[in-house]
Amino acid sequence: MSKRDRAARAKGTPEAETTDGVTDAADVLTDETTARPTGKRSSTPRGKRSTAPDSEAETASSVALKERSSRSSTATDQSRNPFIRLWIFLKQVVGELKKVIWPSRSEMVRYTIIVLIFVIVMTAFISGIDLGFAKAVLWLFG
């Protein structure tokens, strides 16, 4: 269920019931809600479309394309400065780190102890193998 459907349900908009008792979002169209796009593409190829808008939807899409092209040109102008690119990168890093679910203190202590025990065991194992090979080489070559 999308956020729009939940909001419509919370507002108490009248919903049409289907035969199995499940409400279909496409059945509910009021003044506040609009139909969602179906995802189907038009039959005309992108390059063959006319530039003259025939309807309000095409006007809106052409405005969106103009906004997107103007935004992309300003983004490339800003991205040429390495200091701005570094600043944007660092802002994105901080934003991503805010999304991280950090472990609690007890989990951190537990994980640290497990890692330390593993490191000690592996160090002892590799030291034992090294000592064994050293003794074998001395015994073999004298």
N, C-alpha and C positions, 0 to 999 in steps of 0.2 A: 504494500500500500504506500503510495507516495505521500509527500508532505501536503500536497494540494488536496488529496483525498481526505487525509486526516483533518485538515483545516475545515473542509466542507462538512465533514461529519460533526466536528466540534461546534460549528455554527448552527447545526440543526437544519441544514437544507434538506428539502424533500428528496428522497432517493427512490428511484424506481426499482422494484424487486423483480428479479428474474424468476424463472420457473423453479429453480433449485434453491431459492432463498438467498442467493448471493447477489450482492449489488455489483453491477458492472459500471465502471467509471465512465464509459462511453455513453451510457444511458442517461446520466445525470448532466444536464446542461441548463444552467440558470443564467441570469444576467451577470452574476459575479464570476462564474466559472466559464472557461472557454475550452474548446476541444483541444486535446493534445495532438501533436503531429503524429502521423502514422508511420513516418520513417520511409515512406515510399518516395522514390525520386521521380521527377517529372520525365516525360518521354523525350523531351528535347535535350540534346547534349549541352554541357556547360558552355562550350565555346560558341554554340549556334544560337544562344538566347539573344533576343533583341535588347537593345539598350533602353528603349522606350517602355516605361512602366505601364502595364495594362490594368493593374488593380492595386489596391492598398497594400496587399501582402508583398507584391513585387517591389513597391516603393520602399517598404520597410526593409526588405532584404538588400536593396541597393544601398540604402543608407547605412546598413550594418556593414556592407562590404567597403564603403567609403571610410567608415570609422576604423575598420580593421586595417585597411591599407595605410591610413594616416598614422595609426598607432605603431604599425610595424616600421614605418620610415623613421619615426622619432626614436623608437627603441634601438634601431641600428645606429643612429647618430650618437646616442648616449653610450652604447656599448663599445664605441671605439676608444673611449678614455679608459685606460687600464685601472685607474684609481676608482672610478665609478663602478666598473665591473667588479673590482675587489670588494667595494662597499656593499653592492647588491648581493654578492656571494655571501658575505659575512652576515647580512641581514637574513638571508634565506637559511643559513646554518643555525642562527639563533631561533628562527621560527620552527625549524625541524626539531631542535633540541627541546623546545617547549612541548612538543607533541609526544616525546618519549615518556614511557611509563617507567619511572625509576624504581629500583627495588627498595624495600624497606630496610631499616638498619639491621634487623635480625637476619633477613635474607642475605644482605651484603656480608655480614660476619660469617654466616654459614658457607657461602660461596668462597670467601677468602680462605677459610680453613681447609675446604676441600681442595682448592688449587695448591695451597702450600703443601698439603700431604702428598698430592700427586707429584709435585716437583721434587720433594724429598725422596719418594719411592723411585722415580725415574733416575734421579741422580745416583742413588745407591746402585740401581741396576746397571747403568752404563759404567759406573766406576768398577763394579765387579767384573763386567765383561772386559774392560780395559786391563784390569789387573790380571785376569785369567789369560788374555792374549799375550801380555808382557811376559808372564811366567812360561807360557808355552814356547814363545820365541826364544827365551833364554835357555830352556831345556833342549830345544831342537838345535839351535846353532851354538850353544855352549858358552 
